[in-house]
Amino acid sequence: MNIIDLFSGAGGLSEGFRNEGFKNIAHVEVDKHASKTLRLREAFYYLKEQKLLHLYEKYLKNELSFEQLFSLVPSSIQNKVINKEINQKNINEILNDINNLKGDRHIHGIIGGPPCQAYSTIGRARNKDKLRTDERVYLFNYYIDFLKEFEPDFFVFENVKGLLSFKDHAGNLLLPLIKKSFQNALHENSYDIEFEIINSAEYGVPQNRERLIIFGKKKKFMNKSFFKSLIKYKESSLTLNELFSDLPYLKNGQSSNCYKCSAKNSIIKNYYRKFNLPLSQNVSRPNNENDLKIYQIIAEGKKQGKNIKYNDLPSDLIKHKNNYGFLDRFKALNGSGIAHTVVAHIAKDGHYYIHPDVKQNRSITVREAARIQSFPDDYYFEDSRTSAFRQIGNAVPPVLAQKFARVVRNDMYL
Protein backbone atom coordinates (compact mmCIF):
# COMPACT_ATOMS: atom_id res chain seq x y z
CA MET A 1 0.00 0.00 0.00
CA ASN A 2 1.30 3.43 -0.96
CA ILE A 3 1.42 6.49 1.28
CA ILE A 4 2.39 10.16 1.10
CA ASP A 5 3.98 11.74 4.17
CA LEU A 6 3.21 15.47 4.60
CA PHE A 7 5.00 17.83 7.00
CA SER A 8 7.29 14.83 7.46
CA GLY A 9 9.83 16.12 9.96
CA ALA A 10 12.34 13.38 10.63
CA GLY A 11 9.92 10.73 9.37
CA GLY A 12 8.65 9.04 12.52
CA LEU A 13 5.16 8.45 11.12
CA SER A 14 6.37 7.04 7.82
CA GLU A 15 8.95 4.85 9.60
CA GLY A 16 6.18 3.19 11.57
CA PHE A 17 4.07 2.65 8.46
CA ARG A 18 7.06 1.30 6.55
CA ASN A 19 7.63 -1.25 9.31
CA GLU A 20 4.15 -2.60 8.52
CA GLY A 21 4.87 -2.95 4.81
CA PHE A 22 3.62 0.39 3.48
CA LYS A 23 5.56 2.04 0.65
CA ASN A 24 6.53 5.71 0.84
CA ILE A 25 5.88 7.45 -2.46
CA ALA A 26 6.93 10.90 -1.25
CA HIS A 27 7.85 12.97 1.79
CA VAL A 28 7.18 16.73 1.84
CA GLU A 29 9.24 18.69 4.37
CA VAL A 30 10.36 22.33 4.48
CA ASP A 31 13.30 22.00 6.89
CA LYS A 32 16.53 21.29 5.03
CA HIS A 33 18.09 19.32 7.89
CA ALA A 34 15.05 17.08 8.36
CA SER A 35 14.87 16.61 4.57
CA LYS A 36 18.47 15.44 4.60
CA THR A 37 17.57 12.98 7.38
CA LEU A 38 14.69 11.68 5.24
CA ARG A 39 16.94 11.28 2.20
CA LEU A 40 19.42 9.34 4.28
CA ARG A 41 16.65 7.09 5.60
CA GLU A 42 15.49 6.38 2.06
CA ALA A 43 19.10 5.54 1.20
CA PHE A 44 19.28 3.22 4.20
CA TYR A 45 16.30 1.18 2.98
CA TYR A 46 17.59 1.12 -0.59
CA LEU A 47 20.99 -0.16 0.57
CA LYS A 48 19.29 -2.71 2.81
CA GLU A 49 17.29 -4.08 -0.12
CA GLN A 50 20.45 -4.25 -2.23
CA LYS A 51 22.33 -5.99 0.60
CA LEU A 52 24.76 -3.08 0.75
CA LEU A 53 24.34 -1.97 4.38
CA HIS A 54 28.11 -2.12 4.80
CA LEU A 55 28.17 1.17 2.85
CA TYR A 56 25.78 2.74 5.34
CA GLU A 57 28.03 1.44 8.12
CA LYS A 58 30.96 3.23 6.48
CA TYR A 59 28.93 6.44 6.52
CA LEU A 60 28.19 6.06 10.23
CA LYS A 61 31.93 5.56 10.82
CA ASN A 62 32.77 8.69 8.78
CA GLU A 63 34.53 6.58 6.19
CA LEU A 64 32.16 7.82 3.48
CA SER A 65 30.83 11.36 3.06
CA PHE A 66 27.16 12.12 2.47
CA GLU A 67 27.95 12.94 -1.16
CA GLN A 68 29.95 9.75 -1.66
CA LEU A 69 27.17 7.65 -0.18
CA PHE A 70 24.54 9.26 -2.39
CA SER A 71 26.61 8.79 -5.51
CA LEU A 72 25.73 5.12 -4.99
CA VAL A 73 22.00 5.74 -4.57
CA PRO A 74 19.70 6.24 -7.61
CA SER A 75 18.20 9.71 -8.06
CA SER A 76 14.73 8.11 -8.02
CA ILE A 77 15.29 7.28 -4.34
CA GLN A 78 16.61 10.73 -3.47
CA ASN A 79 13.78 12.51 -5.32
CA LYS A 80 11.17 10.95 -3.01
CA VAL A 81 12.00 13.73 -0.52
CA ILE A 82 10.49 17.05 -1.62
CA ASN A 83 12.22 19.83 0.31
CA LYS A 84 9.63 22.58 -0.18
CA GLU A 85 7.28 24.55 2.02
CA ILE A 86 3.62 23.66 1.62
CA ASN A 87 2.10 27.04 0.80
CA GLN A 88 0.02 28.79 -1.85
CA LYS A 89 3.05 29.46 -4.01
CA ASN A 90 4.30 25.86 -4.03
CA ILE A 91 1.18 23.71 -3.71
CA ASN A 92 0.65 23.02 -7.44
CA GLU A 93 4.33 22.32 -7.98
CA ILE A 94 4.38 19.86 -5.07
CA LEU A 95 1.25 18.09 -6.34
CA ASN A 96 2.90 17.77 -9.77
CA ASP A 97 6.09 16.41 -8.19
CA ILE A 98 4.12 13.73 -6.35
CA ASN A 99 2.10 12.83 -9.44
CA ASN A 100 5.36 12.29 -11.31
CA LEU A 101 6.67 10.10 -8.51
CA LYS A 102 3.56 7.97 -8.15
CA GLY A 103 2.90 7.38 -11.86
CA ASP A 104 -0.23 5.25 -12.20
CA ARG A 105 -0.06 3.90 -8.66
CA HIS A 106 -2.96 4.48 -6.27
CA ILE A 107 -2.29 6.44 -3.09
CA HIS A 108 -3.86 4.42 -0.27
CA GLY A 109 -3.07 6.82 2.55
CA ILE A 110 -1.84 10.28 3.48
CA ILE A 111 -0.15 10.76 6.84
CA GLY A 112 1.31 13.73 8.70
CA GLY A 113 0.38 16.83 10.64
CA PRO A 114 1.25 20.51 10.17
CA PRO A 115 3.50 22.36 12.64
CA CYS A 116 1.81 22.44 16.03
CA GLN A 117 3.22 25.62 17.59
CA ALA A 118 0.20 27.70 16.65
CA TYR A 119 -2.19 25.30 18.41
CA SER A 120 -0.15 24.61 21.54
CA THR A 121 -1.26 26.41 24.68
CA ILE A 122 2.13 28.13 25.03
CA GLY A 123 2.30 29.12 21.37
CA ARG A 124 -1.31 30.27 21.51
CA ALA A 125 -0.57 32.76 24.27
CA ARG A 126 2.47 34.10 22.45
CA ASN A 127 0.68 34.49 19.12
CA LYS A 128 -2.68 35.78 20.33
CA ASP A 129 -2.39 39.00 18.32
CA LYS A 130 -1.31 37.18 15.14
CA LEU A 131 -4.21 34.74 14.78
CA ARG A 132 -5.63 36.41 11.70
CA THR A 133 -2.31 36.40 9.84
CA ASP A 134 -0.62 33.26 11.21
CA GLU A 135 -0.64 30.92 8.21
CA ARG A 136 0.21 27.91 10.38
CA VAL A 137 -3.33 28.01 11.83
CA TYR A 138 -4.83 27.16 8.44
CA LEU A 139 -2.25 24.74 7.04
CA PHE A 140 -4.91 22.03 7.27
CA ASN A 141 -6.45 23.57 4.14
CA TYR A 142 -3.40 22.45 2.16
CA TYR A 143 -3.82 18.97 3.65
CA ILE A 144 -7.28 19.00 2.07
CA ASP A 145 -5.73 19.92 -1.30
CA PHE A 146 -3.80 16.65 -1.14
CA LEU A 147 -6.94 14.71 -0.19
CA LYS A 148 -8.77 16.18 -3.17
CA GLU A 149 -5.91 15.47 -5.55
CA PHE A 150 -5.16 11.88 -4.57
CA GLU A 151 -8.41 10.71 -2.93
CA PRO A 152 -6.67 8.28 -0.55
CA ASP A 153 -8.59 5.51 1.21
CA PHE A 154 -7.50 6.86 4.60
CA PHE A 155 -5.50 9.59 6.29
CA VAL A 156 -3.84 10.12 9.67
CA PHE A 157 -3.56 13.73 10.91
CA GLU A 158 -1.44 14.23 14.04
CA ASN A 159 -1.23 17.34 16.20
CA VAL A 160 -1.03 18.63 19.77
CA LYS A 161 -4.01 18.18 22.05
CA GLY A 162 -4.30 21.97 22.31
CA LEU A 163 -6.10 21.82 18.97
CA LEU A 164 -9.16 20.54 20.87
CA SER A 165 -9.67 23.94 22.49
CA PHE A 166 -8.03 26.21 19.90
CA LYS A 167 -10.18 29.09 18.59
CA ASP A 168 -9.62 31.03 15.39
CA HIS A 169 -9.49 34.84 15.12
CA ALA A 170 -13.32 34.96 15.13
CA GLY A 171 -13.49 33.04 18.41
CA ASN A 172 -14.77 29.80 16.84
CA LEU A 173 -13.39 26.39 17.74
CA LEU A 174 -11.16 25.29 14.88
CA LEU A 175 -11.47 21.49 15.25
CA PRO A 176 -15.14 21.28 14.11
CA LEU A 177 -14.19 23.31 11.03
CA ILE A 178 -11.28 20.96 10.30
CA LYS A 179 -13.51 17.92 10.77
CA LYS A 180 -16.19 19.26 8.43
CA SER A 181 -13.58 20.23 5.83
CA PHE A 182 -12.08 16.73 5.94
CA GLN A 183 -15.52 15.11 5.63
CA ASN A 184 -16.30 17.11 2.51
CA ALA A 185 -12.90 16.80 0.81
CA LEU A 186 -14.02 14.26 -1.81
CA HIS A 187 -16.26 14.96 -4.80
CA GLU A 188 -18.28 11.71 -4.91
CA ASN A 189 -17.70 10.31 -1.46
CA SER A 190 -17.08 11.50 2.06
CA TYR A 191 -14.75 10.54 4.86
CA ASP A 192 -15.77 9.09 8.19
CA ILE A 193 -13.82 11.10 10.76
CA GLU A 194 -12.76 10.07 14.27
CA PHE A 195 -10.43 11.83 16.66
CA GLU A 196 -8.97 10.99 20.04
CA ILE A 197 -6.14 11.95 22.39
CA ILE A 198 -3.60 9.13 22.33
CA ASN A 199 -0.78 8.65 24.87
CA SER A 200 2.25 6.98 23.30
CA ALA A 201 3.11 5.41 26.67
CA GLU A 202 0.15 3.04 26.30
CA TYR A 203 1.54 1.67 23.04
CA GLY A 204 5.07 0.61 23.88
CA VAL A 205 6.81 4.01 23.77
CA PRO A 206 8.85 4.80 26.92
CA GLN A 207 7.43 8.31 27.18
CA ASN A 208 4.28 10.09 28.32
CA ARG A 209 3.32 11.87 25.12
CA GLU A 210 -0.27 12.88 24.45
CA ARG A 211 -1.25 13.92 20.94
CA LEU A 212 -4.49 14.47 19.06
CA ILE A 213 -4.96 11.95 16.26
CA ILE A 214 -7.57 12.51 13.56
CA PHE A 215 -8.29 9.44 11.45
CA GLY A 216 -10.36 9.55 8.29
CA LYS A 217 -11.42 6.77 5.94
CA LYS A 218 -13.71 6.39 2.96
CA LYS A 219 -17.09 5.07 4.07
CA LYS A 220 -16.72 1.77 2.19
CA PHE A 221 -13.79 0.71 4.41
CA MET A 222 -13.78 -0.73 7.92
CA ASN A 223 -17.04 -0.60 9.83
CA LYS A 224 -15.21 -0.71 13.16
CA SER A 225 -13.87 2.32 14.98
CA PHE A 226 -10.17 2.95 14.28
CA PHE A 227 -9.51 3.79 17.92
CA LYS A 228 -11.41 0.79 19.28
CA SER A 229 -9.33 -1.40 16.98
CA LEU A 230 -6.17 0.37 18.14
CA ILE A 231 -6.80 -0.63 21.76
CA LYS A 232 -5.84 -4.25 21.12
CA TYR A 233 -2.30 -3.13 20.31
CA LYS A 234 -1.67 -1.54 23.69
CA GLU A 235 1.50 -2.71 25.42
CA SER A 236 3.82 -1.61 28.19
CA SER A 237 7.26 -0.19 27.44
CA LEU A 238 10.74 -0.58 28.83
CA THR A 239 11.79 1.55 31.77
CA LEU A 240 14.51 4.09 31.04
CA ASN A 241 17.04 2.05 32.99
CA GLU A 242 16.23 -0.91 30.73
CA LEU A 243 16.23 1.30 27.64
CA PHE A 244 19.71 2.69 28.40
CA SER A 245 21.16 -0.54 29.82
CA ASP A 246 23.53 -1.26 26.91
CA LEU A 247 24.61 2.33 26.28
CA PRO A 248 28.03 3.54 27.45
CA TYR A 249 28.73 5.44 30.65
CA LEU A 250 29.36 9.12 29.88
CA LYS A 251 30.15 12.27 31.78
CA ASN A 252 29.11 15.69 30.49
CA GLY A 253 30.89 16.71 27.28
CA GLN A 254 32.02 13.17 26.52
CA SER A 255 31.09 10.94 23.59
CA SER A 256 31.24 7.22 22.95
CA ASN A 257 29.85 5.29 20.02
CA CYS A 258 30.64 1.87 21.43
CA TYR A 259 27.92 -0.18 23.10
CA LYS A 260 28.67 -1.04 26.70
CA CYS A 261 27.45 -4.61 26.30
CA SER A 262 25.29 -6.84 24.15
CA ALA A 263 21.55 -6.24 24.09
CA LYS A 264 20.05 -7.33 27.41
CA ASN A 265 16.45 -7.77 26.32
CA SER A 266 14.55 -8.76 23.20
CA ILE A 267 13.19 -5.28 22.42
CA ILE A 268 16.65 -3.74 22.28
CA LYS A 269 18.05 -6.70 20.36
CA ASN A 270 15.24 -7.09 17.84
CA TYR A 271 14.21 -3.46 17.38
CA TYR A 272 16.72 -0.85 18.52
CA ARG A 273 19.80 -2.87 17.42
CA LYS A 274 18.19 -5.04 14.75
CA PHE A 275 20.80 -4.50 12.03
CA ASN A 276 23.97 -4.76 14.14
CA LEU A 277 25.30 -1.38 13.03
CA PRO A 278 27.64 0.91 14.99
CA LEU A 279 26.23 3.19 17.66
CA SER A 280 26.10 6.83 16.55
CA GLN A 281 25.28 10.33 17.81
CA ASN A 282 25.94 9.37 21.40
CA VAL A 283 27.57 12.58 22.58
CA SER A 284 26.62 14.50 25.72
CA ARG A 285 26.53 18.26 26.06
CA PRO A 286 29.19 20.07 28.07
CA ASN A 287 27.91 21.97 31.10
CA ASN A 288 29.24 24.62 33.44
CA GLU A 289 29.95 23.80 37.09
CA ASN A 290 26.84 25.56 38.38
CA ASP A 291 24.54 23.52 36.16
CA LEU A 292 26.31 20.29 37.08
CA LYS A 293 25.76 20.97 40.77
CA ILE A 294 22.07 21.54 40.03
CA TYR A 295 21.90 18.36 37.93
CA GLN A 296 23.32 16.37 40.83
CA ILE A 297 20.74 17.69 43.27
CA ILE A 298 17.81 17.26 40.86
CA ALA A 299 18.81 13.71 39.85
CA GLU A 300 19.34 12.60 43.43
CA GLY A 301 15.96 14.07 44.37
CA LYS A 302 14.24 12.24 41.50
CA LYS A 303 15.82 8.97 42.61
CA GLN A 304 14.14 9.52 45.99
CA GLY A 305 10.82 10.33 44.33
CA LYS A 306 11.08 14.11 44.70
CA ASN A 307 10.73 16.79 42.02
CA ILE A 308 12.93 19.60 43.28
CA LYS A 309 11.88 23.06 42.09
CA TYR A 310 14.26 25.81 41.07
CA ASN A 311 13.47 27.96 44.09
CA ASP A 312 14.22 24.99 46.39
CA LEU A 313 17.88 24.93 45.30
CA PRO A 314 20.66 26.39 47.47
CA SER A 315 20.68 30.16 47.02
CA ASP A 316 24.22 30.24 45.65
CA LEU A 317 23.12 28.08 42.68
CA ILE A 318 20.14 30.25 41.73
CA LYS A 319 21.27 32.57 38.94
CA HIS A 320 17.96 33.45 37.26
CA LYS A 321 16.03 36.49 38.46
CA ASN A 322 12.67 34.82 37.75
CA ASN A 323 12.07 32.54 40.75
CA TYR A 324 8.30 32.43 40.32
CA GLY A 325 7.75 30.98 36.82
CA PHE A 326 9.13 27.83 35.17
CA LEU A 327 10.19 26.42 38.52
CA ASP A 328 10.67 22.98 36.95
CA ARG A 329 13.16 24.32 34.40
CA PHE A 330 15.53 21.60 35.65
CA LYS A 331 14.03 18.12 35.55
CA ALA A 332 15.51 14.63 35.83
CA LEU A 333 14.26 11.51 34.10
CA ASN A 334 12.90 8.65 36.19
CA GLY A 335 15.09 5.60 35.57
CA SER A 336 12.60 3.14 37.04
CA GLY A 337 9.76 4.59 34.94
CA ILE A 338 9.31 6.28 31.59
CA ALA A 339 10.17 9.76 30.34
CA HIS A 340 8.09 12.90 30.39
CA THR A 341 7.36 14.35 26.95
CA VAL A 342 10.40 15.06 24.77
CA VAL A 343 9.82 18.37 23.00
CA ALA A 344 11.81 20.44 20.52
CA HIS A 345 13.11 22.73 23.29
CA ILE A 346 15.64 19.99 24.04
CA ALA A 347 17.56 21.48 21.11
CA LYS A 348 18.29 24.59 23.23
CA ASP A 349 19.50 22.90 26.41
CA GLY A 350 19.20 19.60 28.25
CA HIS A 351 18.10 20.98 31.63
CA TYR A 352 14.68 19.33 31.34
CA TYR A 353 16.16 15.94 30.50
CA ILE A 354 18.79 15.11 33.11
CA HIS A 355 20.05 11.52 32.88
CA PRO A 356 18.61 9.26 35.60
CA ASP A 357 22.05 7.92 36.58
CA VAL A 358 23.30 10.37 39.22
CA LYS A 359 26.91 9.27 38.67
CA GLN A 360 26.85 10.31 35.01
CA ASN A 361 25.58 13.78 35.98
CA ARG A 362 24.61 15.08 32.55
CA SER A 363 21.69 15.57 30.20
CA ILE A 364 20.74 12.89 27.71
CA THR A 365 22.45 12.40 24.35
CA VAL A 366 20.85 12.56 20.90
CA ARG A 367 20.82 8.75 20.78
CA GLU A 368 19.16 8.46 24.19
CA ALA A 369 16.50 11.00 23.19
CA ALA A 370 15.95 9.08 19.95
CA ARG A 371 15.45 5.84 21.89
CA ILE A 372 12.90 7.53 24.15
CA GLN A 373 11.05 8.54 20.98
CA SER A 374 11.35 4.88 19.84
CA PHE A 375 13.66 5.51 16.88
CA PRO A 376 15.95 2.53 16.21
CA ASP A 377 19.69 3.07 16.62
CA ASP A 378 20.28 2.84 12.86
CA TYR A 379 18.24 6.06 12.39
CA TYR A 380 20.65 8.96 11.84
CA PHE A 381 19.60 12.61 12.20
CA GLU A 382 21.24 15.30 10.07
CA ASP A 383 23.12 17.71 10.34
CA SER A 384 24.04 19.13 13.73
CA ARG A 385 23.33 18.03 17.29
CA THR A 386 20.94 20.97 17.70
CA SER A 387 19.06 20.05 14.53
CA ALA A 388 18.95 16.38 15.54
CA PHE A 389 17.42 17.22 18.93
CA ARG A 390 14.83 19.47 17.28
CA GLN A 391 13.82 16.76 14.81
CA ILE A 392 13.52 14.17 17.57
CA GLY A 393 11.45 16.48 19.79
CA ASN A 394 9.00 17.22 16.97
CA ALA A 395 8.64 13.61 15.81
CA VAL A 396 5.84 11.07 16.05
CA PRO A 397 7.23 7.95 17.77
CA PRO A 398 7.66 5.23 15.09
CA VAL A 399 6.45 2.49 17.45
CA LEU A 400 3.15 4.33 17.91
CA ALA A 401 2.89 4.98 14.17
CA GLN A 402 3.42 1.28 13.55
CA LYS A 403 0.35 0.52 15.67
CA PHE A 404 -1.69 2.94 13.53
CA ALA A 405 -0.44 1.19 10.41
CA ARG A 406 -1.28 -2.21 11.87
CA VAL A 407 -4.90 -1.19 12.40
CA VAL A 408 -5.14 0.00 8.79
CA ARG A 409 -3.44 -3.09 7.40
CA ASN A 410 -5.26 -5.69 9.53
CA ASP A 411 -8.70 -4.14 10.03
CA MET A 412 -9.41 -1.69 7.24
CA TYR A 413 -8.87 -3.80 4.13
CA LEU A 414 -10.54 -7.01 5.35
Secondary structure, DSSP 8 states (H G I E B T S, - for coil): -EEEEES-TT-HHHHHHHTTT-EEEEEE---HHHHHHHHHHHHHHHHHHTT-HHHHHHHHTTSS-HHHHHTTS-HHHHTTEE----STTTHHHHHHHHHHHHTT----EEEE----TTTSHHHHHHTGGGTTT-GGGGTHHHHHHHHHHH--SEEEEEE-GGGGT-B-TTS-BHHHHHHHHHHT-SSS--EEEEEEEEEGGGBT-SB--EEEEEEEEETTS-SS-HHHHHGGG-B----HHHHTTTS----TT-B--S-SSS--SHHIIIIITTT-------B-----HHHHHHHHHHHHHHHTT----GGGS-GGG---S--SS-TTSS-B--TTS-B----GGGGT-STT-B-S-TTT-SB--HHHHHHHTT--TT----S-HHHHHHHHHH---HHHHHHHHHHIIIII--
